[in-house]
Amino acid sequence: MTVLLLNRGRISAKELADRFEVSTKTIYRDMDTLSQSGIPVFAHQGTTGGFEIMEQYTISRQYLTLGEISSIIAAVKGMGTALDDATFSSLLEKVEVLLNRSEKDGVSHRGESLVFDLNPWAQGPVARHKVNLFKEAIEASRRVQLSYINRNGTETERETEPYALILKGNVWYLHAYCLLREQFRVFRLSRVQQFHSLPGTFERRQTPVLDSYAWDQEWLGTDETEVTLVFRAQVRYRVGDAFPADQVTVLEDGTLRVKRMFTLDEWFYGMLLSYGDQVMVEQPDYIAEEVIQRAKNIIGRYQN
């Protein structure tokens, strides 16, 4: 309850009762207990009333368990693997101060039970430099000029106002306002070619909320088609890596049927061809015909 009050400000007794699945009478008794223990809880009357804690009050180390502090340390270390930023080293030192000597020795002896390594396999210095340049531009509110290759292989020049870096899985994205499109866009950093910061600063706009970074079909600007694919059992491990379990049906002969929505672009056909003869398009027929034609084109190129 103390953590909720600190994070959210004023909360009504009903909200707290619903949150903890108890009666409002229990909440009032708990608030009395908190006040008696020295936590400055105040009650406000009226329709906008509720409980809140004195603004100057901060939570002490005693409310954090060893496991919680260890999780924070693991997360900070993980960010340090992805960014060349001394801020995370300093933050790590400050968080580790919350542990006493015996706790530090215990963690060292037991080993780390949770490890975040946000640095993708085989990422070179150029990729890290790109991430850090955009991070610096975001912090300084500087525009960035970049050339970008979209999903269809077209390269365009963009002037952007960068707002946030997003690490989704092991892929970095940039959330920025695109002056060419006059709207917020999400750019995959691996598709950013030439890039450099521009002089001067920009006035920050109100940005969309990206707490969960949910997928938005408008980012693609194209429609999706339901496709049914059948994979041989030999590539079951790849199918498991690429598709959610609820989209995969294992058939009696061991083959796997995947039914889902796809955007029929170059990425899609490249994905299909990467499976070679281990996949077959069941529906729709015109996609199967397109795959056959692309396979013929590949053969023709080698014959020539």
KEVEXBA-464895 format. One record per residue: residue number from 1; chain; x, z, y of N, C-alpha, C in turn. Coordinates in steps of 0.05 Angstrom, whole numbers, plus 5000, padded with zeros to 4 digits. Example, Ala and Ser with C-alpha at 12.3 -4.5 7.8 and 13.67 -1.06 7.14 Angstrom:
PT/nr/kette/n.x/n.z/n.y/ca.x/ca.z/ca.y/c.x/c.z/c.y
PT/1/A/5264/5156/4886/5246/5156/4910/5264/5156/4934
PT/2/A/5257/5142/4955/5273/5143/4979/5258/5157/5001
This chain:
PT/nr/kette/n.x/n.z/n.y/ca.x/ca.z/ca.y/c.x/c.z/c.y
PT/1/A/5016/5000/4976/5000/5000/5000/5017/5000/5025
PT/2/A/5039/5015/5024/5057/5016/5047/5068/4989/5053
PT/3/A/5077/4975/5032/5088/4948/5036/5068/4929/5047
PT/4/A/5043/4930/5038/5022/4913/5048/5017/4918/5078
PT/5/A/5015/4943/5085/5010/4950/5113/5033/4941/5131
PT/6/A/5058/4943/5121/5081/4934/5137/5081/4904/5141
PT/7/A/5073/4890/5120/5074/4861/5121/5051/4848/5136
PT/8/A/5027/4860/5133/5003/4847/5143/4990/4860/5168
PT/9/A/5001/4883/5177/4989/4895/5200/4964/4911/5192
PT/10/A/4943/4908/5208/4918/4923/5203/4903/4911/5180
PT/11/A/4894/4929/5161/4879/4921/5138/4855/4940/5135
PT/12/A/4832/4929/5129/4808/4946/5126/4809/4960/5099
PT/13/A/4793/4982/5098/4791/4997/5073/4780/4980/5051
PT/14/A/4760/4963/5058/4748/4945/5037/4769/4925/5026
PT/15/A/4786/4914/5044/4806/4895/5034/4825/4909/5015
PT/16/A/4833/4933/5022/4851/4948/5004/4838/4955/4978
PT/17/A/4812/4963/4980/4797/4970/4955/4795/4945/4937
PT/18/A/4790/4922/4949/4788/4898/4932/4815/4891/4921
PT/19/A/4836/4894/4936/4863/4887/4927/4872/4904/4903
PT/20/A/4866/4930/4904/4875/4948/4883/4853/4955/4863
PT/21/A/4829/4943/4867/4807/4947/4848/4799/4976/4845
PT/22/A/4796/4989/4868/4787/5017/4869/4765/5019/4889
PT/23/A/4753/5043/4892/4733/5047/4913/4745/5052/4940
PT/24/A/4729/5049/4961/4739/5055/4988/4745/5085/4991
PT/25/A/4730/5103/4976/4736/5131/4977/4765/5137/4967
PT/26/A/4773/5122/4946/4800/5125/4936/4820/5117/4957
PT/27/A/4814/5095/4971/4832/5085/4992/4836/5107/5014
PT/28/A/4814/5119/5023/4816/5140/5043/4832/5164/5033
PT/29/A/4829/5171/5008/4845/5193/4997/4875/5185/4996
PT/30/A/4880/5160/4988/4908/5150/4987/4921/5150/5015
PT/31/A/4905/5143/5035/4916/5142/5063/4923/5170/5072
PT/32/A/4906/5190/5065/4913/5218/5071/4939/5226/5058
PT/33/A/4942/5217/5033/4967/5224/5018/4991/5212/5032
PT/34/A/4989/5186/5040/5011/5174/5054/5018/5188/5080
PT/35/A/4997/5196/5095/5002/5210/5121/5016/5237/5116
PT/36/A/5007/5251/5095/5019/5277/5089/5048/5274/5080
PT/37/A/5055/5251/5068/5082/5247/5059/5101/5238/5082
PT/38/A/5090/5235/5106/5107/5228/5129/5106/5199/5138
PT/39/A/5089/5183/5125/5087/5155/5133/5066/5153/5155
PT/40/A/5073/5143/5179/5054/5143/5202/5032/5123/5200
PT/41/A/5011/5130/5185/4988/5112/5181/4966/5120/5202
PT/42/A/4955/5100/5215/4934/5105/5235/4908/5090/5226
PT/43/A/4885/5103/5232/4859/5091/5225/4846/5082/5251
PT/44/A/4835/5058/5251/4821/5047/5275/4792/5042/5267
PT/45/A/4773/5050/5284/4745/5048/5279/4734/5021/5289
PT/46/A/4709/5015/5281/4696/4991/5291/4698/4967/5272
PT/47/A/4686/4945/5281/4684/4921/5264/4712/4909/5258
PT/48/A/4730/4913/5277/4757/4903/5273/4776/4925/5265
PT/49/A/4765/4947/5256/4781/4970/5249/4796/4967/5222
PT/50/A/4810/4988/5215/4825/4988/5191/4849/5007/5193
PT/51/A/4867/5004/5174/4891/5021/5174/4915/5004/5182
PT/52/A/4933/5017/5196/4959/5004/5202/4981/5025/5205
PT/53/A/5005/5016/5203/5028/5034/5206/5041/5030/5233
PT/54/A/5052/5051/5244/5066/5050/5270/5086/5027/5270
PT/55/A/5086/5011/5291/5102/4987/5292/5132/4992/5288
PT/56/A/5142/5014/5297/5171/5019/5295/5180/5028/5267
PT/57/A/5160/5034/5250/5167/5044/5223/5178/5022/5206
PT/58/A/5199/5028/5191/5211/5008/5172/5213/5021/5145
PT/59/A/5213/5005/5124/5214/5015/5097/5243/5023/5091
PT/60/A/5247/5044/5075/5274/5053/5068/5282/5042/5041
PT/61/A/5307/5046/5034/5318/5036/5009/5303/5048/4985
PT/62/A/5292/5072/4988/5280/5086/4965/5256/5071/4953
PT/63/A/5245/5052/4968/5222/5037/4958/5230/5013/4941
PT/64/A/5255/5007/4940/5265/4984/4925/5278/4994/4899
PT/65/A/5269/4982/4877/5281/4990/4851/5308/4974/4848
PT/66/A/5324/4984/4829/5349/4970/4823/5344/4941/4814
PT/67/A/5322/4937/4798/5316/4910/4789/5308/4892/4812
PT/68/A/5293/4903/4832/5285/4887/4855/5309/4879/4872
PT/69/A/5327/4898/4877/5351/4891/4892/5369/4871/4877
PT/70/A/5371/4874/4851/5386/4855/4835/5374/4827/4837
PT/71/A/5348/4825/4838/5335/4799/4841/5341/4786/4869
PT/72/A/5341/4803/4889/5347/4793/4916/5376/4783/4917
PT/73/A/5394/4798/4905/5422/4789/4904/5425/4763/4889
PT/74/A/5411/4759/4867/5412/4734/4852/5402/4711/4869
PT/75/A/5380/4715/4884/5369/4694/4900/5388/4686/4923
PT/76/A/5401/4706/4935/5420/4701/4957/5444/4686/4946
PT/77/A/5454/4694/4923/5477/4680/4911/5469/4651/4905
PT/78/A/5444/4647/4896/5435/4620/4890/5435/4602/4914
PT/79/A/5426/4612/4937/5426/4596/4961/5455/4590/4970
PT/80/A/5473/4609/4964/5501/4604/4971/5514/4582/4955
PT/81/A/5503/4577/4930/5514/4554/4915/5506/4527/4926
PT/82/A/5484/4527/4941/5473/4502/4950/5482/4495/4978
PT/83/A/5489/4515/4994/5496/4510/5022/5523/4522/5029
PT/84/A/5539/4508/5044/5564/4518/5055/5558/4533/5080
PT/85/A/5549/4558/5078/5540/4573/5101/5549/4602/5098
PT/86/A/5565/4611/5117/5576/4638/5116/5554/4659/5119
PT/87/A/5530/4651/5129/5508/4669/5132/5501/4682/5106
PT/88/A/5502/4667/5084/5493/4678/5058/5514/4698/5047
PT/89/A/5539/4693/5053/5560/4713/5045/5555/4739/5060
PT/90/A/5550/4737/5086/5544/4761/5102/5519/4775/5092
PT/91/A/5498/4760/5086/5473/4772/5076/5477/4785/5049
PT/92/A/5494/4773/5032/5499/4785/5006/5513/4812/5009
PT/93/A/5532/4814/5027/5545/4839/5032/5526/4861/5041
PT/94/A/5507/4853/5059/5488/4872/5069/5468/4882/5047
PT/95/A/5460/4863/5030/5441/4871/5009/5455/4889/4988
PT/96/A/5481/4882/4982/5495/4898/4962/5500/4927/4972
PT/97/A/5500/4931/4999/5503/4958/5010/5480/4976/5001
PT/98/A/5457/4964/4994/5434/4980/4985/5439/4993/4958
PT/99/A/5459/4984/4944/5466/4995/4917/5488/5017/4921
PT/100/A/5484/5039/4908/5506/5059/4908/5527/5051/4887
PT/101/A/5549/5066/4887/5572/5058/4870/5565/5057/4841
PT/102/A/5550/5077/4831/5543/5078/4803/5525/5054/4795
PT/103/A/5507/5047/4814/5489/5024/4808/5505/4998/4807
PT/104/A/5524/4995/4826/5541/4971/4825/5557/4969/4799
PT/105/A/5568/4992/4791/5583/4992/4765/5565/4985/4742
PT/106/A/5540/4995/4743/5521/4989/4721/5514/4960/4720
PT/107/A/5510/4948/4743/5504/4919/4744/5528/4903/4734
PT/108/A/5552/4911/4743/5576/4896/4735/5580/4899/4705
PT/109/A/5575/4922/4693/5579/4926/4665/5558/4911/4648
PT/110/A/5533/4912/4658/5511/4899/4643/5512/4869/4646
PT/111/A/5523/4859/4668/5522/4830/4673/5497/4822/4687
PT/112/A/5496/4798/4698/5473/4789/4713/5452/4779/4694
PT/113/A/5427/4790/4697/5405/4782/4679/5389/4759/4691
PT/114/A/5394/4752/4716/5380/4730/4729/5400/4715/4746
PT/115/A/5402/4689/4741/5421/4672/4756/5407/4648/4767
PT/116/A/5410/4644/4794/5400/4620/4807/5424/4603/4814
PT/117/A/5426/4579/4803/5447/4560/4811/5432/4536/4823
PT/118/A/5431/4534/4849/5416/4513/4862/5433/4488/4868
PT/119/A/5457/4488/4858/5475/4465/4862/5472/4446/4839
PT/120/A/5459/4423/4843/5454/4404/4821/5479/4396/4807
PT/121/A/5477/4390/4781/5500/4380/4765/5511/4355/4779
PT/122/A/5537/4354/4779/5552/4330/4789/5548/4324/4818
PT/123/A/5538/4344/4834/5535/4338/4863/5562/4339/4876
PT/124/A/5569/4318/4890/5595/4316/4903/5594/4327/4931
PT/125/A/5618/4326/4944/5620/4337/4972/5603/4321/4992
PT/126/A/5598/4295/4987/5582/4280/5005/5553/4290/5007
PT/127/A/5542/4297/4983/5515/4307/4982/5513/4334/4996
PT/128/A/5532/4351/4992/5532/4377/5005/5535/4374/5035
PT/129/A/5552/4355/5043/5556/4350/5072/5529/4341/5085
PT/130/A/5514/4325/5070/5489/4315/5080/5469/4338/5085
PT/131/A/5468/4356/5065/5450/4379/5067/5458/4396/5091
PT/132/A/5484/4401/5094/5493/4419/5116/5489/4406/5143
PT/133/A/5492/4380/5145/5488/4367/5171/5459/4369/5180
PT/134/A/5440/4365/5161/5412/4368/5168/5405/4397/5175
PT/135/A/5418/4415/5160/5413/4444/5166/5421/4451/5195
PT/136/A/5445/4441/5202/5455/4446/5229/5437/4432/5250
PT/137/A/5427/4408/5244/5410/4394/5263/5383/4409/5267
PT/138/A/5373/4421/5245/5348/4436/5246/5352/4460/5264
PT/139/A/5373/4475/5259/5378/4499/5275/5383/4494/5304
PT/140/A/5395/4470/5311/5401/4464/5339/5379/4446/5351
PT/141/A/5358/4439/5336/5336/4422/5346/5347/4395/5357
PT/142/A/5364/4383/5340/5376/4357/5348/5363/4335/5331
PT/143/A/5357/4313/5344/5347/4289/5329/5369/4278/5311
PT/144/A/5360/4265/5289/5379/4252/5271/5371/4223/5267
PT/145/A/5389/4205/5271/5385/4176/5265/5394/4171/5236
PT/146/A/5376/4159/5221/5383/4154/5193/5372/4127/5183
PT/147/A/5385/4116/5163/5373/4093/5149/5363/4103/5122
PT/148/A/5338/4094/5115/5325/4105/5092/5314/4083/5074
PT/149/A/5318/4087/5048/5309/4068/5028/5284/4079/5015
PT/150/A/5261/4065/5018/5236/4075/5006/5235/4068/4976
PT/151/A/5212/4075/4963/5209/4072/4934/5210/4043/4926
PT/152/A/5205/4025/4944/5205/3996/4937/5231/3982/4944
PT/153/A/5251/3998/4953/5277/3987/4958/5281/3976/4986
PT/154/A/5262/3980/5003/5264/3970/5031/5278/3991/5048
PT/155/A/5298/3982/5063/5314/4000/5080/5304/3998/5109
PT/156/A/5299/4020/5122/5290/4020/5150/5306/4040/5166
PT/157/A/5308/4036/5192/5322/4054/5210/5301/4074/5221
PT/158/A/5308/4099/5220/5289/4120/5230/5303/4139/5249
PT/159/A/5289/4146/5270/5298/4168/5287/5279/4191/5281
PT/160/A/5290/4214/5273/5274/4236/5263/5280/4262/5279
PT/161/A/5260/4279/5278/5263/4307/5288/5261/4325/5264
PT/162/A/5284/4335/5254/5283/4350/5228/5273/4379/5232
PT/163/A/5256/4388/5213/5244/4414/5216/5251/4433/5192
PT/164/A/5253/4422/5168/5258/4439/5145/5271/4424/5123
PT/165/A/5289/4438/5108/5300/4428/5083/5285/4440/5060
PT/166/A/5278/4425/5040/5262/4434/5017/5277/4428/4992
PT/167/A/5282/4447/4976/5295/4443/4950/5273/4445/4929
PT/168/A/5265/4422/4918/5244/4421/4898/5257/4414/4871
PT/169/A/5257/4433/4852/5272/4429/4828/5302/4428/4835
PT/170/A/5315/4406/4829/5343/4402/4837/5346/4379/4857
PT/171/A/5325/4373/4872/5325/4351/4891/5319/4361/4919
PT/172/A/5336/4353/4938/5333/4361/4966/5315/4341/4980
PT/173/A/5297/4352/4997/5279/4336/5014/5282/4346/5043
PT/174/A/5277/4328/5062/5276/4335/5090/5248/4331/5100
PT/175/A/5237/4352/5113/5211/4350/5126/5217/4346/5156
PT/176/A/5209/4323/5166/5216/4315/5193/5194/4299/5206
PT/177/A/5194/4299/5233/5175/4282/5248/5189/4255/5252
PT/178/A/5176/4234/5242/5188/4207/5244/5177/4194/5269
PT/179/A/5195/4187/5287/5186/4174/5312/5176/4145/5307
PT/180/A/5186/4133/5286/5177/4106/5279/5148/4106/5270
PT/181/A/5141/4124/5252/5113/4127/5242/5095/4144/5259
PT/182/A/5108/4160/5277/5093/4178/5294/5077/4199/5278
PT/183/A/5089/4209/5258/5077/4231/5242/5098/4244/5225
PT/184/A/5091/4268/5215/5109/4283/5197/5112/4268/5171
PT/185/A/5136/4266/5161/5142/4253/5135/5162/4270/5119
PT/186/A/5162/4266/5093/5181/4279/5075/5200/4258/5065
PT/187/A/5226/4262/5069/5247/4243/5061/5263/4255/5039
PT/188/A/5268/4240/5018/5286/4249/4996/5314/4243/5005
PT/189/A/5331/4264/5006/5358/4262/5017/5375/4242/5002
PT/190/A/5371/4239/4976/5387/4220/4961/5382/4191/4970
PT/191/A/5360/4186/4984/5354/4159/4993/5362/4155/5023
PT/192/A/5373/4176/5035/5383/4173/5062/5411/4161/5060
PT/193/A/5415/4139/5074/5441/4126/5073/5458/4135/5097
PT/194/A/5462/4118/5117/5477/4126/5140/5460/4146/5157
PT/195/A/5474/4166/5169/5459/4186/5185/5479/4199/5204
PT/196/A/5469/4206/5228/5485/4220/5247/5467/4234/5268
PT/197/A/5476/4257/5278/5461/4271/5298/5462/4257/5325
PT/198/A/5441/4259/5341/5439/4247/5367/5444/4269/5388
PT/199/A/5454/4261/5412/5458/4281/5433/5431/4292/5444
PT/200/A/5433/4315/5455/5409/4327/5467/5392/4342/5446
PT/201/A/5370/4354/5454/5353/4369/5436/5324/4359/5440
PT/202/A/5307/4366/5421/5279/4359/5423/5262/4384/5424
PT/203/A/5238/4381/5436/5219/4404/5437/5203/4404/5411
PT/204/A/5204/4427/5398/5192/4429/5371/5162/4427/5373
PT/205/A/5151/4412/5353/5122/4408/5351/5110/4429/5331
PT/206/A/5084/4431/5331/5071/4448/5312/5072/4434/5285
PT/207/A/5083/4447/5265/5087/4434/5239/5067/4443/5219
PT/208/A/5061/4425/5199/5043/4433/5177/5056/4455/5160
PT/209/A/5039/4472/5148/5049/4494/5131/5059/4482/5106
PT/210/A/5084/4491/5098/5096/4480/5073/5104/4503/5054
PT/211/A/5089/4525/5054/5096/4548/5037/5100/4540/5008
PT/212/A/5081/4524/4997/5083/4518/4969/5092/4489/4964
PT/213/A/5095/4474/4985/5104/4446/4983/5088/4431/4962
PT/214/A/5062/4432/4965/5044/4418/4946/5046/4388/4950
PT/215/A/5043/4373/4928/5045/4344/4930/5022/4333/4946
PT/216/A/5028/4314/4963/5008/4300/4979/5010/4270/4974
PT/217/A/4989/4259/4962/4989/4231/4955/4994/4212/4979
PT/218/A/4987/4221/5003/4991/4205/5027/5020/4199/5032
PT/219/A/5038/4216/5021/5067/4211/5025/5075/4184/5014
PT/220/A/5062/4176/4992/5069/4150/4979/5055/4127/4994
PT/221/A/5032/4132/5004/5017/4110/5018/5006/4089/4999
PT/222/A/5006/4095/4973/4995/4075/4954/4976/4089/4934
PT/223/A/4959/4074/4921/4940/4085/4902/4954/4090/4875
PT/224/A/4940/4106/4859/4950/4111/4832/4931/4099/4812
PT/225/A/4942/4094/4788/4927/4081/4766/4930/4099/4741
PT/226/A/4909/4102/4726/4911/4118/4701/4924/4100/4680
PT/227/A/4945/4110/4668/4960/4095/4648/4962/4111/4622
PT/228/A/4960/4098/4600/4963/4111/4574/4988/4100/4560
PT/229/A/5006/4118/4554/5032/4110/4541/5034/4124/4514
PT/230/A/5046/4109/4494/5051/4121/4468/5081/4120/4463
PT/231/A/5092/4144/4458/5121/4146/4453/5127/4152/4424
PT/232/A/5149/4142/4414/5157/4149/4387/5168/4177/4386
PT/233/A/5167/4189/4362/5175/4217/4358/5204/4222/4366
PT/234/A/5221/4201/4364/5249/4205/4369/5255/4213/4397
PT/235/A/5237/4208/4416/5242/4215/4444/5224/4238/4453
PT/236/A/5216/4254/4434/5198/4276/4441/5211/4295/4462
PT/237/A/5238/4299/4459/5251/4317/4478/5250/4306/4506
PT/238/A/5252/4280/4509/5250/4268/4536/5222/4269/4547
PT/239/A/5203/4265/4530/5175/4267/4539/5169/4295/4548
PT/240/A/5179/4315/4533/5175/4343/4541/5188/4350/4568
PT/241/A/5211/4337/4574/5224/4341/4599/5209/4328/4623
PT/242/A/5197/4305/4617/5186/4288/4638/5157/4294/4645
PT/243/A/5141/4304/4625/5112/4306/4629/5102/4334/4623
PT/244/A/5082/4344/4638/5070/4370/4631/5057/4370/4604
PT/245/A/5057/4393/4591/5047/4394/4563/5018/4387/4561
PT/246/A/5002/4392/4582/4973/4386/4581/4967/4356/4583
PT/247/A/4988/4340/4589/4985/4311/4590/4995/4297/4565
PT/248/A/5005/4312/4546/5017/4301/4521/5000/4309/4497
PT/249/A/4993/4289/4481/4979/4294/4456/4996/4284/4432
PT/250/A/5002/4302/4414/5018/4294/4390/4998/4283/4369
PT/251/A/5002/4259/4361/4985/4245/4342/4993/4252/4313
PT/252/A/4976/4244/4293/4982/4251/4265/5008/4240/4255
PT/253/A/5015/4216/4265/5040/4203/4255/5065/4213/4270
PT/254/A/5062/4232/4287/5084/4243/4302/5089/4231/4329
PT/255/A/5076/4208/4334/5079/4196/4361/5065/4213/4382
PT/256/A/5071/4207/4407/5060/4223/4429/5046/4205/4449
PT/257/A/5021/4213/4455/5006/4197/4474/5006/4213/4501
PT/258/A/5012/4199/4522/5012/4210/4549/4992/4194/4566
PT/259/A/4973/4209/4578/4954/4196/4595/4955/4211/4622
PT/260/A/4962/4196/4643/4963/4208/4670/4962/4186/4691
PT/261/A/4961/4195/4716/4960/4176/4739/4989/4170/4747
PT/262/A/4994/4144/4752/5020/4135/4762/5017/4117/4786
PT/263/A/5037/4116/4803/5039/4096/4824/5055/4073/4811
PT/264/A/5044/4049/4812/5057/4026/4798/5078/4014/4816
PT/265/A/5100/4027/4818/5122/4017/4835/5147/4013/4818
PT/266/A/5169/4008/4831/5194/4003/4817/5204/4027/4801
PT/267/A/5198/4051/4811/5206/4074/4796/5191/4075/4770
PT/268/A/5166/4069/4770/5149/4070/4746/5159/4051/4725
PT/269/A/5164/4026/4733/5173/4006/4713/5201/4012/4704
PT/270/A/5218/4022/4721/5244/4030/4713/5244/4053/4693
PT/271/A/5225/4072/4697/5222/4094/4678/5214/4083/4651
PT/272/A/5195/4065/4650/5186/4053/4624/5208/4039/4610
PT/273/A/5223/4022/4625/5244/4007/4612/5267/4025/4602
PT/274/A/5270/4048/4615/5292/4066/4606/5287/4077/4578
PT/275/A/5262/4075/4568/5257/4084/4541/5261/4062/4520
PT/276/A/5266/4038/4529/5271/4016/4511/5247/4011/4493
PT/277/A/5252/4009/4466/5230/4004/4448/5217/4030/4438
PT/278/A/5223/4053/4451/5212/4078/4443/5185/4084/4456
PT/279/A/5175/4066/4473/5149/4070/4486/5133/4044/4486
PT/280/A/5107/4047/4486/5089/4024/4488/5066/4031/4507
PT/281/A/5060/4012/4524/5037/4015/4542/5011/4009/4527
PT/282/A/4994/4029/4524/4969/4025/4510/4947/4015/4528
PT/283/A/4946/4025/4552/4927/4017/4572/4939/4021/4600
PT/284/A/4933/4004/4619/4918/3979/4618/4936/3956/4609
PT/285/A/4923/3934/4600/4938/3911/4589/4956/3898/4609
PT/286/A/4948/3897/4634/4964/3882/4654/4991/3895/4659
PT/287/A/4993/3922/4655/5018/3935/4657/5037/3928/4634
PT/288/A/5025/3926/4610/5041/3918/4586/5052/3890/4591
PT/289/A/5035/3872/4602/5044/3845/4608/5067/3844/4628
PT/290/A/5065/3862/4648/5087/3863/4668/5113/3873/4655
PT/291/A/5111/3892/4637/5135/3903/4623/5148/3880/4607
PT/292/A/5131/3865/4592/5141/3842/4576/5156/3822/4594
PT/293/A/5144/3816/4617/5156/3797/4635/5183/3807/4646
PT/294/A/5184/3833/4652/5210/3844/4662/5231/3844/4640
PT/295/A/5222/3849/4615/5242/3848/4593/5252/3820/4589
PT/296/A/5235/3800/4592/5243/3772/4590/5263/3765/4613
PT/297/A/5258/3776/4637/5276/3771/4659/5303/3782/4654
PT/298/A/5304/3806/4641/5330/3818/4635/5345/3800/4615
PT/299/A/5331/3791/4594/5343/3774/4574/5353/3748/4587
PT/300/A/5336/3737/4604/5344/3712/4618/5368/3715/4634
PT/301/A/5371/3737/4647/5395/3741/4664/5421/3741/4647
PT/302/A/5419/3754/4624/5443/3755/4607/5448/3727/4595
PT/303/A/5428/3712/4588/5432/3685/4577/5445/3667/4598
PT/304/A/5438/3671/4623/5449/3654/4644/5478/3662/4650
